[in-house]
Amino acid sequence: MAYMLLPSLRRLGEHESPLVRLLKRDNRAVLEPAFHHAPLLITVVSFAVVVAAFAAFLLPRTFLPTNEGTFTINALFNPGISLAESNRVG
């Protein structure tokens, strides 16, 4: 879609900054060895996913403290309510 909507930018390779070229070169240097060892990479990533899933089950299931037997009730009143009326409603 960007190719269709930005016709003046169809050839981005000519307009890349030196930083982008450096990042692409470094990215290629990291990815090419990884792709040559794809089975090992897939095994390591799969193992990491299994360990993360197992660790997720070990996390505490409650994020709030246990019930202490009390409740907190909040009431919202219109501005200008008198103290006596808010006490009566409360």
Secondary structure, 3 states (H helix, E strand, C coil): CHHHHCHHHCCHHHHCCHHHHHHHHHHHHHHHHHHHCHHHHHHHHHHHHHHHHHHHHHCCCCCCCCCCCCCCCCCCCCCCCCHHHHHHHC
